[in-house]
Amino acid sequence: MEEQAVTDLNKDKDTSDTPSTVSYSPSNSEYDIIDRKVDPYGFERTAEFDFESYEKFMSTYLSTLSRRASRWKSSFKKMDNLSNSRKLKRFCRKGIPGDLRPDVWMQISKASKRMAEDPQKYTTLRSQRTDPAVSESILLDIHRTFPENVYFSELADPGSLKKPLQNVLEAISLSNPHLGYCQGMNFIAGLLLLVMKSEEKAFWLMDTLIQTILPDFYAPDMIAVKAEQDLLGELVKWKLPDLHSHLEGLGVQWCLVGMKWFICLYADVMPVDTVLRVWDCLFLEGSKILLRVALTLITLNKDRLLKCTNFPQAVEVFKDIVKDPITLECHTFMQNIFKVTGSMPGDKIKAMREKCVRQALQS
């Protein structure tokens, strides 16, 4: 089924992937690029930002977004009743329109179902007292969350998202007392707030990520994340044996690769448009998407890594590849994560992950 879904990505090219000069302006002005200094999500662009390349990409990508929006609305009449199907997977892989994204994420993740089953949960959690040590950790990280974003300005600013971020993270800690708070959650919750524009829905998506989509990812022992890093190494060994052998010779340990990628789900690491496209798939397909992204980054930078002659050089390349210009063109990059990585059968990945978890527990 996965192979068929990859093949299905090539469908509808005559209507959805052919560049044109049609402009796109959704109701929430998601891609209004009039203000060149701040992107549509409030992130300030630095002096080094490559406006020329970005606007060249957007000049064709906006038409793709317009066509995808039209196809979404004609194919799925009711966003509150999406059933998992090959067609839905194909559509999510090609990108969810910005104005539909909040509702679709809630549906495909099953967060909306959980919210309907316990509608007072967020209000109840907000009325409870958070552990002081957890609150202190959250407050420390809130001030480090997207400092370059205009919506995360001073806490006293009534328009700031810092207080809603604090509310969501404290509710998450109360909903998951065995976890409390883990660094990295702040970036995920912050981006969810920017997209969902609702504390309660951001909470439910975050809670669903933690409890059902990425169970144990944020456990204090971090076994699941360590195992995922080792699994990435096994995937490189399987798909890129020459590169794996070269990196082993340099002394690269996979426990040093991708920790922030996985913990933050690429938020605060890659361009926001690309992160949101990754999450479009994550909420439907689960953690394998995170591995596909990591493997694609490594594969597309294989030559750079093979040129490394020592351990420090390799570490610097791994730090740099998430900033590669290829990540800016989100549509092309998302096509690559399925084409470049090839078939990754679910049963095989599950068996490989279980082996990595056993090894992580023994180490």
Salt bridges, closest charged atoms under 4 A:
GLU2 OE1 - LYS288 NZ 2.53
GLU2 OE2 - ARG292 NH2 1.98
ASP8 OD1 - LYS11 NZ 3.15
ASP12 OD1 - ARG71 NH2 3.42
ASP12 OD2 - ARG90 NH2 3.54
ASP17 OD2 - LYS94 NZ 3.49
ASP17 OD1 - HIS331 NE2 3.05
GLU30 OE2 - ARG101 NH1 3.45
GLU55 OE2 - ARG36 NH1 2.62
ASP99 OD2 - LYS73 NZ 3.08
GLU117 OE2 - LYS113 NZ 2.68
ASP141 OD1 - ARG144 NH1 2.80
ASP207 OD2 - ARG114 NH2 2.86
ASP207 OD2 - LYS121 NZ 3.69
GLU228 OE2 - ARG353 NH2 2.76
ASP242 OD2 - LYS302 NZ 3.01
ASP268 OD2 - LYS260 NZ 3.32
ASP280 OD1 - ARG101 NE 2.90
GLU285 OE1 - ARG93 NH2 2.75
GLU316 OE2 - LYS319 NZ 3.64
ASP320 OD2 - ARG304 NH2 2.90
